């Protein structure tokens, strides 16, 4: 069985905490559960988490970072009965949060390549997730893109990727962004992935891979690597 996103769910933290983050439909015992959390307008370091999940690596971007959005990933393995909802936690007095939960089937149950991030410290409409190099040819690439936005926004899904979930409305989703995935066919470097936004503002993006069930050894967890836009531009030039 190829590694794939079986299903997904989302919730945005607005006025209450904790929130109910729905367990993705059809979640099966043994599924690898991966939660991507976005945060922005932080006055302290991110306090977001999901009950029963463990953070892997750190946060993309340095927090607290004001209007600079950040991103982190949390994981667990589904048991025999996951219930209806997970408890999504965040301190709404110190920032805005958004959560995407994915049930991953056909995986080895590990983050193969840890979250690698990129950020823009000046306003932009092109959100660029950095390249990563998987260990296995059939890994699942996941990219997250998040942005400081004061209104409704649209995002393009990066070429070759499939949209998982997005946050685009102005009234109930204060933290904007999207998550997309792609089943890889090579263990070569993935290249960058770009989402184009209708809004011009600061952004952060991140890439990581999930190993397939037939995977070799996963890489040891490492701190998040953050790459700024200037570095990405230089790499593209050369």
Steps between C-alpha positions, in 0.01 A plus 500: 500500500638840403528765766212748466280749680197287585299801615543829684325755719558855619402756760600862565538636852296819530340576835516180705760245603514208483318441173371174358724388214303226323665162468539456120227283349586133460802512731620142558709351780865533403453811286774757549329816623674825408381841615635818338451808717525859375527801733530875454483831687692340785603695806666196661646175368232271349289315757300291252470124533257214444423265789671164450734627226875563533682780322770389256778755459443868570307789350566660163598862569624647824225569751369721641512674166203736498335485160753242369298176480646172624440129434555174692412131466368252758448125462356184656394151391126434491370246747198275476257777593594861436157636589342795323727796576847590615552791737681788326662732752634852461514823700276738306615797708850467352435406136280339233521131411382261227521120500499239220484132594585226249447123528787345302460144372776273369776675695783381723363729770797736505593845378777408258641847424437745786317827442714743303378857486530822304379848586461843344568804719361734236152482349456266203232305313715198405530259793791258442548172686863385484636190330561186706661167412306187602663173598248292307374530142133460596480740795218749557601866470294742710531878471336765712463869416377765743466875482421808704170613346231739614230392255373231270773351281547243224794263453611291205582135562864440403554325168510117532345514849150426632321738736440353845335794681505882490406797717381795290201674660509830685249442779576160651854414389731767636813305409518446122677230304482161333644148517571291188648154439666296227602135470857505373647266240868571561740540790653805330468850639139614464568857392306790647120521500322835453151618590386837366285712730257779421635687803838672536644439848756318712495121470657174611504162327634155578567162340533152653462142385327192641660162441304224324433171678786334308740775602858471602632668810358844575722796567543604860282796605682831462424861585302682234720656235379847403593648163420859414376622163833654406666159529232343282547770240877444488449123462262557211745737330794260513 
